[in-house]
Amino acid sequence: MTEADVKQLIETIVKPLVAVPDEVVITTERDDHFLNFNLSVAPQDVGRVIGKHGRVAQAIRTIVYSVRLDESLRVRLNIVDN
């Protein structure tokens, strides 16, 4: 999979969960070992994405972390609270 495919996967999972899907923003950052996807949603939707006791966020991360990129980098998903 490519970086664009992973970004599309995250959007496909997150947009149905939130009340304001137009404010879902995903940015990427690279470091030595990881390709970081920073997920930002509307302030009222942060709880929906994280879920009770972090269960929704953990389920999303489980799916995203199973992806293997064409490069040797691993994927990491960060939920950014603005």
N, C-alpha and C positions, 0 to 999 in steps of 0.2 A: 504494500500500500504506500501511497505517497502522502505527503503532508496535507495536501488539499483533501484527500480522501478521509483522513482522520478528522480534519476540521468539519467536513460535511457530516460525518458520523456523529460527532458531538452535537452539532446543531440539530440533527434529526432526533436525537434522544431528548435534548433539553427544551426545545421550542414548544412541544405539546404540554410540558409540565408547568410552564410559567404563564402568568396572566398578561404580561406585556412582551410578546415574542419579538417585537421590533427592537427591543433594547438588549437583546442577546448579542454580545460582542466577544469574539474569540481572537486573541492575539497569540503570536508564537515567539518564543525566544530559544536560542540554541546555546548550549554550553558544551563542555567536553564530552559528557556521557549521555545527556538527556535533550530531548526536544520538548520544551515546556509549552503547554497550551494553557493560557490564562483565560478563564471563563468569567465574564462580567455580566451580571443581569441587573434588572431594576431592583432598587432597595427592598421593595415589598415582595420580591420573588426569591430573595436569598434563602429564606426558610424553606421554600418549596423545593429548591434544588438540593439543599443539604438534607432535609427530612428529619424525622425524629431520630435522635441519637446518631445522626449521620448516615442512616441506612441508605437513603436515596443516593447520596454522594458516593458512598462505597460501592453501590451497585453500578453506577455510571463508570467509576474508576476500574472496576473489575472488567467491564467490557472493553474500555479504552486501553487498558494495560495489556490485554491479550493480543493487541495488534502488533504486528512486526513490520517495521518500516523497511523500505528498500535499502536504506543506509544502516549503519551499525548502531545508530542511536536508539535509546529506549524512550518511551513516551511517558510523560508526567502531566497530570491534570491538576491545575490549581484553580480554586474558586476564589475570586477576588471580591472582597466586600468593600464597596465604595463608601 
